[in-house]
Amino acid sequence: MAQITQRSSKKKERLIVLRKNEPLFELRPLSGKDVFENRLLVNLKVAEVDAKKGKSSSLVDVAQRLGLD
């Protein structure tokens, strides 16, 4: 697996894993945008849970969580 991920990252290629000729998942290098979007989605889910509990965060806290400080 390490060799496959290293090759995919180095050549910037994507690999699609199939089962019975049906795609199961895709392996591809992440861009900076992908990492930011993933972090944003995780933080939005955390914020939703916190809001349901009546918790809130300051704008500074939110910016720090998103790496925008």
DSSP file (Angstrom, degrees, kcal/mol; ACC not computed):
  #  RESIDUE AA STRUCTURE BP1 BP2  ACC     N-H-->O    O-->H-N    N-H-->O    O-->H-N    TCO  KAPPA ALPHA  PHI   PSI    X-CA   Y-CA   Z-CA
    1    1 A M     >        0   0    0      0, 0.0     4,-2.6     0, 0.0     5,-0.2   0.000 360.0 360.0 360.0 -39.1    0.0    0.0    0.0
    2    2 A A  H  >  +     0   0    0      1,-0.2     4,-2.3     2,-0.2     5,-0.2   0.900 360.0  49.1 -62.2 -40.1    2.8    2.4    0.8
    3    3 A Q  H  > S+     0   0    0      2,-0.2     4,-2.4     1,-0.2    -1,-0.2   0.899 111.0  50.1 -65.9 -39.9    4.3    1.9   -2.7
    4    4 A I  H  > S+     0   0    0      2,-0.2     4,-2.5     1,-0.2    -2,-0.2   0.934 113.1  44.7 -64.8 -46.3    1.0    2.5   -4.3
    5    5 A T  H  X S+     0   0    0     -4,-2.6     4,-2.4     2,-0.2    -1,-0.2   0.879 113.0  51.6 -67.4 -36.6    0.3    5.7   -2.4
    6    6 A Q  H  X S+     0   0    0     -4,-2.3     4,-2.7    -5,-0.2    -1,-0.2   0.927 112.3  45.8 -64.7 -43.7    3.9    6.9   -3.0
    7    7 A R  H  X S+     0   0    0     -4,-2.4     4,-2.6     2,-0.2     6,-0.3   0.916 112.8  50.2 -64.3 -43.4    3.6    6.3   -6.7
    8    8 A S  H  X>S+     0   0    0     -4,-2.5     5,-1.6     1,-0.2     4,-0.7   0.908 114.4  44.5 -61.9 -42.2    0.2    8.0   -6.9
    9    9 A S  H  <5S+     0   0    0     -4,-2.4     3,-0.3     3,-0.2    -2,-0.2   0.921 114.6  48.1 -68.6 -44.4    1.5   11.0   -5.0
   10   10 A K  H  <5S+     0   0    0     -4,-2.7    -2,-0.2     1,-0.2    -1,-0.2   0.909 121.2  34.7 -64.8 -43.5    4.7   11.3   -7.0
   11   11 A K  H  <5S-     0   0    0     -4,-2.6    -1,-0.2    -5,-0.2    -2,-0.2   0.439 103.1-128.4 -92.5  -0.2    3.0   11.0  -10.5
   12   12 A K  T  <5 +     0   0    0     -4,-0.7     2,-0.3    -3,-0.3    -3,-0.2   0.909  59.8 143.9  52.1  46.1   -0.1   12.8   -9.4
   13   13 A E      < -     0   0    0     -5,-1.6     2,-0.4    -6,-0.3    -1,-0.2  -0.804  44.9-132.6-113.3 157.0   -2.3   10.0  -10.7
   14   14 A R        -     0   0    0     -2,-0.3     2,-0.4    14,-0.2    14,-0.2  -0.830  12.3-154.3-108.3 148.4   -5.5    8.6   -9.4
   15   15 A L  E     -A   27   0A   0     12,-3.3    12,-3.6    -2,-0.4     2,-0.5  -0.972   2.6-154.7-121.7 135.7   -6.3    5.0   -8.8
   16   16 A I  E     -A   26   0A   0     -2,-0.4     2,-0.5    10,-0.2    10,-0.2  -0.949  10.8-145.8-112.7 124.0   -9.8    3.5   -8.8
   17   17 A V  E     -A   25   0A   0      8,-2.8     7,-3.7    -2,-0.5     8,-1.1  -0.757  20.0-164.2 -91.4 129.2  -10.3    0.3   -6.9
   18   18 A L  E     -A   23   0A   0     -2,-0.5     2,-0.4     5,-0.3    -2,-0.0  -0.812  18.2-165.2-114.4 151.8  -12.9   -2.0   -8.5
   19   19 A R  E >  S-A   22   0A   0      3,-2.4     3,-1.4    -2,-0.3    -2,-0.0  -0.965  87.3 -14.1-132.3 119.1  -14.8   -5.0   -7.3
   20   20 A K  T 3  S-     0   0    0     -2,-0.4    -1,-0.1     1,-0.3     0, 0.0   0.903 129.4 -56.2  53.8  43.9  -16.5   -7.1  -10.0
   21   21 A N  T 3  S+     0   0    0      1,-0.2    -1,-0.3     0, 0.0    -3,-0.0   0.637 114.8 118.7  63.0  17.9  -15.8   -4.2  -12.4
   22   22 A E  E <  S-A   19   0A   0     -3,-1.4    -3,-2.4     0, 0.0    -1,-0.2  -0.956  70.7-115.1-111.1 128.6  -17.7   -1.8  -10.2
   23   23 A P  E     +A   18   0A   0      0, 0.0    -5,-0.3     0, 0.0     3,-0.1  -0.411  33.7 175.5 -64.5 131.9  -15.8    1.2   -8.7
   24   24 A L  E     -     0   0A   0     -7,-3.7     2,-0.3     1,-0.4    -6,-0.2   0.812  61.2 -24.2-100.4 -48.4  -15.5    1.0   -4.9
   25   25 A F  E     -A   17   0A   0     -8,-1.1    -8,-2.8     2,-0.0    -1,-0.4  -0.979  55.2-120.3-160.2 168.8  -13.3    4.0   -4.2
   26   26 A E  E     -A   16   0A   0     -2,-0.3     2,-0.5   -10,-0.2   -10,-0.2  -0.939  12.7-156.9-119.3 137.3  -10.7    6.3   -5.6
   27   27 A L  E     +A   15   0A   0    -12,-3.6   -12,-3.3    -2,-0.4    -2,-0.0  -0.969  31.5 146.7-112.8 122.4   -7.2    6.9   -4.3
   28   28 A R        -     0   0    0     -2,-0.5   -14,-0.2   -14,-0.2   -19,-0.1  -0.991  51.3 -92.1-152.4 154.3   -5.6   10.2   -5.3
   29   29 A P        -     0   0    0      0, 0.0     2,-0.3     0, 0.0   -24,-0.0  -0.413  44.4-122.6 -66.1 143.7   -3.3   12.8   -3.9
   30   30 A L        -     0   0    0     -2,-0.1     2,-0.2     4,-0.0     0, 0.0  -0.689  19.1-144.9 -88.7 140.0   -5.0   15.6   -2.0
   31   31 A S     >  -     0   0    0     -2,-0.3     4,-2.0     1,-0.1     5,-0.2  -0.480  32.2-102.6 -90.5 170.6   -4.5   19.2   -3.0
   32   32 A G  H  > S+     0   0    0      1,-0.2     4,-2.3     2,-0.2     5,-0.1   0.864 125.2  54.8 -59.4 -36.0   -4.3   22.1   -0.6
   33   33 A K  H  > S+     0   0    0      2,-0.2     4,-2.8     1,-0.2    -1,-0.2   0.899 105.7  51.7 -64.8 -41.3   -7.9   22.9   -1.5
   34   34 A D  H  > S+     0   0    0      2,-0.2     4,-2.4     1,-0.2    -2,-0.2   0.914 110.2  48.6 -61.1 -43.3   -9.0   19.3   -0.7
   35   35 A V  H  X S+     0   0    0     -4,-2.0     4,-2.4     2,-0.2    -2,-0.2   0.924 112.6  48.0 -63.6 -44.9   -7.4   19.6    2.8
   36   36 A F  H  X S+     0   0    0     -4,-2.3     4,-2.6     1,-0.2    -2,-0.2   0.926 112.2  49.1 -61.5 -45.6   -9.0   22.9    3.5
   37   37 A E  H  X S+     0   0    0     -4,-2.8     4,-2.4     1,-0.2    -1,-0.2   0.895 111.5  49.4 -62.9 -39.8  -12.4   21.7    2.3
   38   38 A N  H  X S+     0   0    0     -4,-2.4     4,-2.3     2,-0.2    -1,-0.2   0.927 111.9  48.0 -64.4 -44.4  -12.1   18.6    4.5
   39   39 A R  H  X S+     0   0    0     -4,-2.4     4,-2.5     1,-0.2    -2,-0.2   0.899 111.3  51.8 -61.4 -40.9  -11.1   20.7    7.5
   40   40 A L  H  X S+     0   0    0     -4,-2.6     4,-2.4     2,-0.2    -2,-0.2   0.922 109.5  48.7 -62.7 -45.2  -14.0   23.0    6.8
   41   41 A L  H  X S+     0   0    0     -4,-2.4     4,-2.0     2,-0.2    -2,-0.2   0.908 111.9  49.0 -62.4 -42.7  -16.6   20.2    6.7
   42   42 A V  H  X S+     0   0    0     -4,-2.3     4,-2.2     1,-0.2    -1,-0.2   0.932 112.8  47.5 -62.3 -45.3  -15.2   18.7   10.0
   43   43 A N  H  X S+     0   0    0     -4,-2.5     4,-2.5     1,-0.2    -2,-0.2   0.852 109.0  53.9 -66.9 -34.5  -15.4   22.1   11.7
   44   44 A L  H  X S+     0   0    0     -4,-2.4     4,-2.2     2,-0.2    -1,-0.2   0.897 109.0  49.0 -65.1 -39.2  -18.9   22.7   10.4
   45   45 A K  H  X S+     0   0    0     -4,-2.0     4,-2.1     2,-0.2    -2,-0.2   0.910 111.9  48.6 -65.9 -41.8  -20.1   19.4   11.9
   46   46 A V  H  X S+     0   0    0     -4,-2.2     4,-2.7     1,-0.2    -2,-0.2   0.920 111.4  50.4 -62.3 -43.7  -18.5   20.2   15.2
   47   47 A A  H  X S+     0   0    0     -4,-2.5     4,-2.7     1,-0.2    -2,-0.2   0.879 108.2  52.7 -63.1 -38.3  -20.1   23.6   15.1
   48   48 A E  H  X S+     0   0    0     -4,-2.2     4,-1.9     2,-0.2    -1,-0.2   0.921 111.0  46.2 -63.7 -43.8  -23.5   22.1   14.4
   49   49 A V  H  X S+     0   0    0     -4,-2.1     4,-1.2     2,-0.2    -2,-0.2   0.929 113.8  49.1 -63.6 -45.2  -23.2   19.7   17.4
   50   50 A D  H  <>S+     0   0    0     -4,-2.7     5,-2.8     1,-0.2     3,-0.4   0.905 109.1  52.6 -61.1 -42.2  -22.0   22.6   19.6
   51   51 A A  H ><5S+     0   0    0     -4,-2.7     3,-1.3     1,-0.2    -1,-0.2   0.886 106.2  53.2 -62.4 -38.9  -24.9   24.8   18.5
   52   52 A K  H 3<5S+     0   0    0     -4,-1.9    -1,-0.2     1,-0.3    -2,-0.2   0.796 108.9  50.5 -66.4 -26.8  -27.4   22.1   19.4
   53   53 A K  T 3<5S-     0   0    0     -4,-1.2    -1,-0.3    -3,-0.4    -2,-0.2   0.441 122.0-109.5 -87.1  -1.4  -25.8   21.9   22.9
   54   54 A G  T < 5S+     0   0    0     -3,-1.3    -3,-0.2    -4,-0.3     2,-0.2   0.574  74.4 136.9  84.2   9.5  -26.2   25.7   23.1
   55   55 A K      < -     0   0    0     -5,-2.8    -1,-0.3    -6,-0.2     2,-0.3  -0.586  31.1-171.4 -87.8 152.2  -22.5   26.3   22.9
   56   56 A S        -     0   0    0     -2,-0.2     2,-0.3    -3,-0.1    -9,-0.0  -0.924  10.7-144.6-137.9 165.4  -21.0   29.1   20.7
   57   57 A S        -     0   0    0     -2,-0.3     2,-0.1   -10,-0.0   -10,-0.0  -0.942  20.7-115.3-130.0 150.9  -17.6   30.2   19.6
   58   58 A S     >  -     0   0    0     -2,-0.3     4,-2.2     1,-0.1     5,-0.2  -0.376  32.6-109.5 -77.5 164.3  -16.1   33.6   18.9
   59   59 A L  H  > S+     0   0    0      1,-0.2     4,-2.4     2,-0.2     5,-0.2   0.860 121.2  55.2 -61.3 -35.8  -15.0   34.7   15.5
   60   60 A V  H  > S+     0   0    0      2,-0.2     4,-2.2     1,-0.2    -1,-0.2   0.919 107.1  49.6 -63.7 -44.4  -11.4   34.4   16.6
   61   61 A D  H  > S+     0   0    0      2,-0.2     4,-2.4     1,-0.2    -2,-0.2   0.912 111.4  49.1 -60.0 -43.5  -12.0   30.8   17.7
   62   62 A V  H  X S+     0   0    0     -4,-2.2     4,-1.8     1,-0.2    -2,-0.2   0.921 110.3  50.1 -63.8 -44.8  -13.6   30.0   14.4
   63   63 A A  H  <>S+     0   0    0     -4,-2.4     5,-3.2     1,-0.2     6,-0.6   0.894 111.1  49.8 -61.3 -40.3  -10.8   31.6   12.4
   64   64 A Q  H ><5S+     0   0    0     -4,-2.2     3,-1.2     3,-0.2    -2,-0.2   0.921 108.7  52.1 -65.6 -43.7   -8.2   29.6   14.4
   65   65 A R  H 3<5S+     0   0    0     -4,-2.4    -1,-0.2     1,-0.3    -2,-0.2   0.855 112.4  46.0 -60.3 -35.1  -10.0   26.3   13.8
   66   66 A L  T 3<5S-     0   0    0     -4,-1.8    -1,-0.3    -5,-0.2    -2,-0.2   0.471 114.9-116.4 -87.5  -2.0  -10.0   26.9   10.1
   67   67 A G  T < 5S+     0   0    0     -3,-1.2    -3,-0.2    -4,-0.4    -2,-0.1   0.799  79.9 123.9  73.4  28.0   -6.4   28.0   10.1
   68   68 A L      <       0   0    0     -5,-3.2    -4,-0.2    -6,-0.2    -5,-0.1   0.310 360.0 360.0-102.5   7.1   -7.3   31.5    8.9
   69   69 A D              0   0    0     -6,-0.6    -1,-0.2    -5,-0.1    -5,-0.1   0.486 360.0 360.0 -80.1 360.0   -5.5   33.4   11.8
